[in-house]
Amino acid sequence: MIKNQRWIAYGVIFIILLFVPRLLSIHDLMLFEYGLTFAIVGLGFNLLLGYTGLLSFGHGAYFAAGAYTVGMIAKYLPGAYSLEILIPAALFFSLILSIIFGFLCVRHTKIFFSILTLSLSMLLFALLFKLYHLTGGSDGLRVPLPTLFGTSFKGIRRPEFLSGTYYYFLLVLFAVSCVIMRGIVSSPFGKALQAIRDNEVRAELIGIRVRRYRLYAFIISGLFVGLGGALWTFVNGHITADLSHWVFSGEIVYMTLLGGFGIFEGPIIGAILFTYLKLYAMGNTQYWMFVIGATLIVLVLLLPNGIAGAFASLGAKLMRKKNV
């Protein structure tokens, strides 16, 4: 019953989201699209943190992999610069990077895993930053408007593109990502990951191949983050090596904590809220990093389960009182 109600709620939310371009200004719509791309990133990151118990400080690397795939194709293969080619290409290169980095990282746990992911991400940052003639270095790469199934968007401004065709393209991919991730975490594979998170030794004793399952989770996580990175580039219009820096990876951790990694919808809520929080903090004070840091401290002390987790706990208490 509860499961059916949840899917009904998802369907209602999706229908509401279809009308968002009519309800928001162009500026607010672009912010919301930033939030949707980061929501996909949060879903992927939370598969590791919330369901497998592994904290990564290097997920900016897979975000950069998706983003730079788009930027490099735009610069060196303009004939293939179409959304139906760019998205699979971004997923492919995110897959390759996730397999390589994941193979090295899942051999370790706890702080060793976190430091290793951070180190590998910074290695990618150094390459993107130093290979100036290939990647644009600190200047980065411009991301023009792509085509879609032969339809060209030349001559229109980016805000018009983002408020029309692209918004619905992004919304569909966001919905598909949510459905796929929901299926993953509810499957026997997802339950095995939760068993590994709760007790690694016991999981291994009942026959779960811990290291292999961690690698699978790492790869799937990297694919989702790479997809988010590719979709983000069209909203932002420009990419730099900073996407693979540990600071950006820290923001991915922050948005997941903000929403709550103990509940499926938490990273989605956190990603959207973080997008608006960061922008308005930057727009109103030069000490915006202090605001973000103070918010994180308050969050950890008062809402350790995140905003979504707090509402879920409140709802559970109200239901218990009602039953009593």
C-alpha positions as a Markdown table, in Angstrom:
| # | Residue | x | y | z |
|---|---|---|---|---|
| 1 | Met | 0.0 | 0.0 | 0.0 |
| 2 | Ile | 2.7 | 2.4 | 1.0 |
| 3 | Lys | 4.7 | 1.4 | -2.1 |
| 4 | Asn | 1.8 | 2.2 | -4.3 |
| 5 | Gln | 1.2 | 5.5 | -2.7 |
| 6 | Arg | 4.9 | 6.4 | -3.2 |
| 7 | Trp | 4.7 | 5.7 | -6.9 |
| 8 | Ile | 1.5 | 7.7 | -7.2 |
| 9 | Ala | 3.2 | 10.6 | -5.5 |
| 10 | Tyr | 6.1 | 10.3 | -7.9 |
| 11 | Gly | 3.7 | 10.4 | -10.9 |
| 12 | Val | 1.9 | 13.5 | -9.5 |
| 13 | Ile | 5.3 | 15.3 | -9.0 |
| 14 | Phe | 6.4 | 14.4 | -12.5 |
| 15 | Ile | 3.1 | 15.9 | -13.9 |
| 16 | Ile | 3.7 | 19.1 | -11.9 |
| 17 | Leu | 7.3 | 19.3 | -13.1 |
| 18 | Leu | 6.0 | 19.3 | -16.7 |
| 19 | Phe | 4.5 | 22.8 | -16.1 |
| 20 | Val | 7.5 | 24.3 | -14.3 |
| 21 | Pro | 8.7 | 26.3 | -17.4 |
| 22 | Arg | 5.3 | 28.1 | -17.3 |
| 23 | Leu | 5.6 | 28.9 | -13.6 |
| 24 | Leu | 9.2 | 30.0 | -13.2 |
| 25 | Ser | 11.2 | 32.9 | -14.8 |
| 26 | Ile | 14.1 | 32.0 | -17.1 |
| 27 | His | 16.6 | 32.6 | -14.3 |
| 28 | Asp | 14.8 | 30.5 | -11.8 |
| 29 | Leu | 14.2 | 27.8 | -14.4 |
| 30 | Met | 17.9 | 27.6 | -15.2 |
| 31 | Leu | 18.7 | 27.2 | -11.4 |
| 32 | Phe | 16.1 | 24.5 | -11.2 |
| 33 | Glu | 17.8 | 22.7 | -14.1 |
| 34 | Tyr | 21.1 | 23.0 | -12.3 |
| 35 | Gly | 19.3 | 21.3 | -9.4 |
| 36 | Leu | 17.9 | 18.5 | -11.6 |
| 37 | Thr | 21.4 | 17.7 | -13.0 |
| 38 | Phe | 22.9 | 17.6 | -9.5 |
| 39 | Ala | 19.9 | 15.5 | -8.3 |
| 40 | Ile | 21.0 | 12.8 | -10.8 |
| 41 | Val | 24.6 | 13.2 | -9.4 |
| 42 | Gly | 23.2 | 12.9 | -5.8 |
| 43 | Leu | 21.4 | 9.7 | -6.7 |
| 44 | Gly | 24.6 | 8.1 | -8.0 |
| 45 | Phe | 26.7 | 9.3 | -5.1 |
| 46 | Asn | 24.2 | 8.1 | -2.5 |
| 47 | Leu | 24.4 | 4.6 | -3.9 |
| 48 | Leu | 27.9 | 4.5 | -2.5 |
| 49 | Leu | 27.4 | 6.6 | 0.7 |
| 50 | Gly | 23.9 | 5.7 | 1.8 |
| 51 | Tyr | 23.6 | 2.2 | 0.5 |
| 52 | Thr | 27.1 | 0.8 | 0.5 |
| 53 | Gly | 28.7 | 2.9 | 3.3 |
| 54 | Leu | 31.6 | 4.3 | 1.3 |
| 55 | Leu | 32.4 | 8.0 | 1.5 |
| 56 | Ser | 34.0 | 9.3 | -1.7 |
| 57 | Phe | 35.8 | 12.7 | -1.9 |
| 58 | Gly | 36.6 | 12.3 | -5.6 |
| 59 | His | 33.2 | 12.0 | -7.4 |
| 60 | Gly | 34.0 | 15.2 | -9.2 |
| 61 | Ala | 36.2 | 13.1 | -11.5 |
| 62 | Tyr | 33.3 | 11.2 | -13.0 |
| 63 | Phe | 31.3 | 14.5 | -13.3 |
| 64 | Ala | 34.3 | 16.0 | -15.2 |
| 65 | Ala | 34.5 | 12.8 | -17.3 |
| 66 | Gly | 30.9 | 13.3 | -18.5 |
| 67 | Ala | 31.3 | 17.1 | -18.9 |
| 68 | Tyr | 34.6 | 16.9 | -20.8 |
| 69 | Thr | 33.3 | 14.3 | -23.1 |
| 70 | Val | 30.7 | 16.8 | -24.3 |
| 71 | Gly | 33.3 | 19.6 | -24.5 |
| 72 | Met | 35.9 | 17.6 | -26.3 |
| 73 | Ile | 33.4 | 16.3 | -28.9 |
| 74 | Ala | 32.2 | 19.9 | -29.4 |
| 75 | Lys | 35.8 | 21.0 | -30.1 |
| 76 | Tyr | 37.2 | 18.1 | -32.0 |
| 77 | Leu | 34.2 | 16.2 | -33.5 |
| 78 | Pro | 31.6 | 18.9 | -34.2 |
| 79 | Gly | 29.9 | 16.6 | -36.8 |
| 80 | Ala | 29.0 | 14.2 | -33.9 |
| 81 | Tyr | 27.8 | 17.0 | -31.6 |
| 82 | Ser | 24.2 | 15.8 | -31.1 |
| 83 | Leu | 22.5 | 14.9 | -27.8 |
| 84 | Glu | 21.7 | 11.3 | -28.9 |
| 85 | Ile | 25.4 | 10.8 | -29.4 |
| 86 | Leu | 26.8 | 12.9 | -26.6 |
| 87 | Ile | 24.9 | 11.2 | -23.8 |
| 88 | Pro | 26.0 | 7.6 | -24.6 |
| 89 | Ala | 29.5 | 8.9 | -25.2 |
| 90 | Ala | 29.6 | 10.6 | -21.8 |
| 91 | Leu | 28.3 | 7.4 | -20.2 |
| 92 | Phe | 30.9 | 5.3 | -22.0 |
| 93 | Phe | 33.9 | 7.4 | -20.8 |
| 94 | Ser | 32.4 | 7.7 | -17.3 |
| 95 | Leu | 32.2 | 3.9 | -17.3 |
| 96 | Ile | 35.8 | 3.5 | -18.3 |
| 97 | Leu | 37.0 | 5.9 | -15.7 |
| 98 | Ser | 34.8 | 4.4 | -13.0 |
| 99 | Ile | 36.1 | 0.9 | -13.8 |
| 100 | Ile | 39.8 | 2.0 | -13.6 |
| 101 | Phe | 39.4 | 4.1 | -10.4 |
| 102 | Gly | 36.9 | 1.7 | -8.8 |
| 103 | Phe | 39.3 | -1.2 | -9.3 |
| 104 | Leu | 41.9 | 0.7 | -7.3 |
| 105 | Cys | 39.6 | 2.1 | -4.6 |
| 106 | Val | 37.3 | -0.7 | -3.5 |
| 107 | Arg | 40.3 | -2.7 | -2.2 |
| 108 | His | 40.2 | -0.2 | 0.7 |
| 109 | Thr | 37.5 | 1.0 | 3.1 |
| 110 | Lys | 36.8 | 3.9 | 5.5 |
| 111 | Ile | 39.3 | 6.8 | 5.5 |
| 112 | Phe | 41.7 | 5.0 | 3.1 |
| 113 | Phe | 38.9 | 4.7 | 0.5 |
| 114 | Ser | 38.1 | 8.4 | 0.9 |
| 115 | Ile | 41.7 | 9.6 | 0.6 |
| 116 | Leu | 42.3 | 7.4 | -2.4 |
| 117 | Thr | 39.3 | 8.7 | -4.3 |
| 118 | Leu | 40.3 | 12.2 | -3.5 |
| 119 | Ser | 43.9 | 11.6 | -4.7 |
| 120 | Leu | 42.7 | 10.0 | -8.0 |
| 121 | Ser | 40.3 | 12.9 | -8.6 |
| 122 | Met | 43.2 | 15.4 | -8.1 |
| 123 | Leu | 45.3 | 13.4 | -10.5 |
| 124 | Leu | 42.6 | 13.9 | -13.1 |
| 125 | Phe | 42.4 | 17.6 | -12.2 |
| 126 | Ala | 46.2 | 18.0 | -12.8 |
| 127 | Leu | 45.9 | 16.4 | -16.2 |
| 128 | Leu | 42.9 | 18.5 | -17.2 |
| 129 | Phe | 44.7 | 21.7 | -15.9 |
| 130 | Lys | 48.1 | 21.0 | -17.5 |
| 131 | Leu | 47.1 | 19.7 | -20.9 |
| 132 | Tyr | 46.2 | 23.2 | -22.0 |
| 133 | His | 46.3 | 22.6 | -25.8 |
| 134 | Leu | 44.0 | 19.7 | -25.5 |
| 135 | Thr | 41.6 | 20.6 | -22.7 |
| 136 | Gly | 41.9 | 24.4 | -22.6 |
| 137 | Gly | 43.6 | 24.3 | -19.2 |
| 138 | Ser | 42.4 | 26.9 | -16.7 |
| 139 | Asp | 40.3 | 28.6 | -19.5 |
| 140 | Gly | 38.3 | 25.4 | -20.0 |
| 141 | Leu | 36.1 | 24.7 | -23.0 |
| 142 | Arg | 33.0 | 26.4 | -24.3 |
| 143 | Val | 29.9 | 24.2 | -24.8 |
| 144 | Pro | 27.7 | 25.3 | -27.6 |
| 145 | Leu | 24.1 | 24.2 | -28.1 |
| 146 | Pro | 23.8 | 20.7 | -29.5 |
| 147 | Thr | 21.5 | 19.3 | -32.1 |
| 148 | Leu | 18.8 | 16.7 | -31.3 |
| 149 | Phe | 17.8 | 14.0 | -33.9 |
| 150 | Gly | 18.8 | 16.4 | -36.7 |
| 151 | Thr | 17.1 | 19.4 | -35.2 |
| 152 | Ser | 19.4 | 22.4 | -35.0 |
| 153 | Phe | 19.1 | 25.1 | -32.4 |
| 154 | Lys | 21.4 | 27.6 | -34.1 |
| 155 | Gly | 20.2 | 31.2 | -33.9 |
| 156 | Ile | 18.3 | 30.9 | -30.6 |
| 157 | Arg | 19.6 | 32.0 | -27.2 |
| 158 | Arg | 20.6 | 29.5 | -24.6 |
| 159 | Pro | 17.8 | 30.5 | -22.2 |
| 160 | Glu | 15.2 | 29.8 | -24.9 |
| 161 | Phe | 16.8 | 26.4 | -25.6 |
| 162 | Leu | 16.8 | 25.6 | -21.9 |
| 163 | Ser | 13.2 | 26.6 | -21.3 |
| 164 | Gly | 11.9 | 24.5 | -24.3 |
| 165 | Thr | 13.2 | 21.3 | -25.7 |
| 166 | Tyr | 16.1 | 20.8 | -23.4 |
| 167 | Tyr | 14.0 | 21.1 | -20.2 |
| 168 | Tyr | 11.8 | 18.2 | -21.2 |
| 169 | Phe | 14.8 | 16.1 | -22.4 |
| 170 | Leu | 16.4 | 16.7 | -19.0 |
| 171 | Leu | 13.2 | 16.0 | -17.1 |
| 172 | Val | 12.7 | 12.6 | -18.9 |
| 173 | Leu | 16.3 | 11.6 | -18.2 |
| 174 | Phe | 15.9 | 12.6 | -14.6 |
| 175 | Ala | 12.7 | 10.6 | -14.2 |
| 176 | Val | 14.3 | 7.6 | -15.9 |
| 177 | Ser | 17.4 | 7.9 | -13.6 |
| 178 | Cys | 15.1 | 7.9 | -10.5 |
| 179 | Val | 13.2 | 4.9 | -11.7 |
| 180 | Ile | 16.4 | 2.9 | -12.5 |
| 181 | Met | 18.0 | 3.9 | -9.2 |
| 182 | Arg | 14.9 | 3.0 | -7.3 |
| 183 | Gly | 14.9 | -0.4 | -8.9 |
| 184 | Ile | 18.6 | -0.9 | -8.1 |
| 185 | Val | 18.3 | -0.1 | -4.4 |
| 186 | Ser | 15.1 | -2.2 | -4.1 |
| 187 | Ser | 16.6 | -5.2 | -5.9 |
| 188 | Pro | 18.5 | -8.1 | -4.3 |
| 189 | Phe | 21.7 | -6.4 | -5.4 |
| 190 | Gly | 20.7 | -3.2 | -3.5 |
| 191 | Lys | 19.8 | -5.3 | -0.4 |
| 192 | Ala | 23.3 | -6.9 | -0.7 |
| 193 | Leu | 24.9 | -3.5 | -0.7 |
| 194 | Gln | 23.0 | -2.6 | 2.4 |
| 195 | Ala | 24.1 | -5.8 | 4.1 |
| 196 | Ile | 27.7 | -4.9 | 3.3 |
| 197 | Arg | 27.2 | -1.4 | 4.7 |
| 198 | Asp | 25.7 | -2.8 | 8.0 |
| 199 | Asn | 28.2 | -5.6 | 8.6 |
| 200 | Glu | 30.9 | -6.4 | 6.0 |
| 201 | Val | 32.0 | -9.6 | 7.8 |
| 202 | Arg | 28.6 | -11.0 | 8.1 |
| 203 | Ala | 27.8 | -10.2 | 4.5 |
| 204 | Glu | 30.9 | -12.1 | 3.4 |
| 205 | Leu | 30.0 | -15.1 | 5.6 |
| 206 | Ile | 26.6 | -15.5 | 3.9 |
| 207 | Gly | 28.2 | -15.6 | 0.5 |
| 208 | Ile | 28.2 | -12.0 | -0.8 |
| 209 | Arg | 31.4 | -11.2 | -2.7 |
| 210 | Val | 32.0 | -7.9 | -1.0 |
| 211 | Arg | 34.7 | -6.4 | -3.1 |
| 212 | Arg | 33.0 | -7.3 | -6.4 |
| 213 | Tyr | 29.7 | -5.8 | -5.2 |
| 214 | Arg | 31.5 | -2.6 | -4.1 |
| 215 | Leu | 33.0 | -2.4 | -7.5 |
| 216 | Tyr | 29.6 | -2.8 | -9.2 |
| 217 | Ala | 28.2 | -0.1 | -6.9 |
| 218 | Phe | 31.2 | 2.2 | -7.7 |
| 219 | Ile | 30.7 | 1.8 | -11.4 |
| 220 | Ile | 27.0 | 2.4 | -11.3 |
| 221 | Ser | 27.6 | 5.5 | -9.1 |
| 222 | Gly | 30.1 | 6.8 | -11.6 |
| 223 | Leu | 27.7 | 6.4 | -14.5 |
| 224 | Phe | 25.0 | 8.4 | -12.8 |
| 225 | Val | 27.5 | 11.2 | -11.9 |
| 226 | Gly | 28.9 | 11.2 | -15.4 |
| 227 | Leu | 25.4 | 11.6 | -16.8 |
| 228 | Gly | 24.7 | 14.5 | -14.5 |
| 229 | Gly | 28.0 | 16.1 | -15.6 |
| 230 | Ala | 27.1 | 15.8 | -19.3 |
| 231 | Leu | 23.6 | 17.2 | -18.8 |
| 232 | Trp | 25.0 | 20.1 | -16.6 |
| 233 | Thr | 27.3 | 21.3 | -19.4 |
| 234 | Phe | 24.4 | 22.4 | -21.6 |
| 235 | Val | 22.9 | 24.5 | -18.8 |
| 236 | Asn | 26.2 | 26.1 | -17.8 |
| 237 | Gly | 27.7 | 26.5 | -21.3 |
| 238 | His | 31.3 | 26.2 | -20.1 |
| 239 | Ile | 33.5 | 23.7 | -18.3 |
| 240 | Thr | 36.8 | 24.0 | -16.5 |
| 241 | Ala | 39.2 | 21.6 | -14.7 |
| 242 | Asp | 37.8 | 22.7 | -11.4 |
| 243 | Leu | 35.0 | 20.2 | -11.9 |
| 244 | Ser | 37.4 | 17.4 | -10.9 |
| 245 | His | 38.8 | 19.4 | -7.9 |
| 246 | Trp | 38.2 | 18.1 | -4.4 |
| 247 | Val | 36.3 | 21.2 | -3.5 |
| 248 | Phe | 33.6 | 20.4 | -6.1 |
| 249 | Ser | 33.6 | 16.8 | -4.9 |
| 250 | Gly | 33.0 | 18.2 | -1.4 |
| 251 | Glu | 29.9 | 20.0 | -2.7 |
| 252 | Ile | 28.5 | 16.7 | -3.9 |
| 253 | Val | 29.0 | 15.3 | -0.4 |
| 254 | Tyr | 27.4 | 18.4 | 1.1 |
| 255 | Met | 24.2 | 18.3 | -1.0 |
| 256 | Thr | 23.8 | 14.7 | -0.2 |
| 257 | Leu | 24.1 | 15.4 | 3.5 |
| 258 | Leu | 21.8 | 18.4 | 3.2 |
| 259 | Gly | 19.0 | 16.3 | 1.9 |
| 260 | Gly | 19.8 | 13.2 | 3.9 |
| 261 | Phe | 21.6 | 10.1 | 2.7 |
| 262 | Gly | 19.4 | 7.7 | 4.7 |
| 263 | Ile | 16.3 | 8.2 | 2.5 |
| 264 | Phe | 16.1 | 7.7 | -1.2 |
| 265 | Glu | 14.7 | 11.2 | -2.0 |
| 266 | Gly | 17.2 | 12.9 | 0.2 |
| 267 | Pro | 19.9 | 13.6 | -2.4 |
| 268 | Ile | 17.3 | 15.0 | -4.8 |
| 269 | Ile | 16.0 | 17.5 | -2.3 |
| 270 | Gly | 19.5 | 18.3 | -1.1 |
| 271 | Ala | 20.8 | 19.0 | -4.6 |
| 272 | Ile | 18.0 | 21.4 | -5.5 |
| 273 | Leu | 18.2 | 23.2 | -2.2 |
| 274 | Phe | 22.0 | 23.4 | -2.4 |
| 275 | Thr | 21.8 | 25.0 | -5.8 |
| 276 | Tyr | 19.6 | 27.9 | -4.5 |
| 277 | Leu | 21.5 | 28.2 | -1.2 |
| 278 | Lys | 24.9 | 28.5 | -2.9 |
| 279 | Leu | 23.7 | 31.1 | -5.5 |
| 280 | Tyr | 21.9 | 33.3 | -3.0 |
| 281 | Ala | 24.8 | 33.1 | -0.5 |
| 282 | Met | 27.2 | 34.1 | -3.3 |
| 283 | Gly | 24.9 | 36.9 | -4.5 |
| 284 | Asn | 24.5 | 38.5 | -1.0 |
| 285 | Thr | 27.9 | 38.2 | 0.7 |
| 286 | Gln | 31.5 | 37.8 | -0.2 |
| 287 | Tyr | 31.7 | 35.4 | 2.8 |
| 288 | Trp | 29.4 | 32.9 | 1.1 |
| 289 | Met | 31.8 | 30.0 | 2.0 |
| 290 | Phe | 31.3 | 30.9 | 5.7 |
| 291 | Val | 27.6 | 30.7 | 5.2 |
| 292 | Ile | 27.9 | 27.2 | 3.5 |
| 293 | Gly | 30.2 | 26.0 | 6.3 |
| 294 | Ala | 28.0 | 27.3 | 9.1 |
| 295 | Thr | 25.0 | 25.7 | 7.4 |
| 296 | Leu | 26.8 | 22.4 | 7.4 |
| 297 | Ile | 27.7 | 22.6 | 11.1 |
| 298 | Val | 24.1 | 23.4 | 12.0 |
| 299 | Leu | 22.9 | 20.5 | 9.8 |
| 300 | Val | 25.3 | 18.0 | 11.4 |
| 301 | Leu | 24.4 | 19.1 | 14.9 |
| 302 | Leu | 20.6 | 19.5 | 14.6 |
| 303 | Leu | 19.6 | 17.4 | 11.5 |
| 304 | Pro | 22.1 | 14.6 | 11.2 |
| 305 | Asn | 19.7 | 12.7 | 8.9 |
| 306 | Gly | 19.3 | 15.7 | 6.6 |
| 307 | Ile | 16.1 | 17.7 | 5.8 |
| 308 | Ala | 14.3 | 14.8 | 4.1 |
| 309 | Gly | 15.3 | 12.5 | 7.0 |
| 310 | Ala | 13.9 | 15.0 | 9.5 |
| 311 | Phe | 10.6 | 15.2 | 7.7 |
| 312 | Ala | 10.5 | 11.4 | 7.4 |
| 313 | Ser | 11.1 | 11.0 | 11.2 |
| 314 | Leu | 8.4 | 13.7 | 12.0 |
| 315 | Gly | 5.9 | 11.9 | 9.7 |
| 316 | Ala | 6.7 | 8.6 | 11.4 |
| 317 | Lys | 6.1 | 10.1 | 14.9 |
| 318 | Leu | 2.8 | 11.6 | 13.8 |
| 319 | Met | 1.6 | 8.3 | 12.4 |
| 320 | Arg | 2.5 | 6.5 | 15.7 |
| 321 | Lys | 0.6 | 9.1 | 17.7 |
| 322 | Lys | -2.4 | 8.8 | 15.3 |
| 323 | Asn | -2.4 | 5.0 | 15.7 |
| 324 | Val | -2.2 | 5.3 | 19.5 |
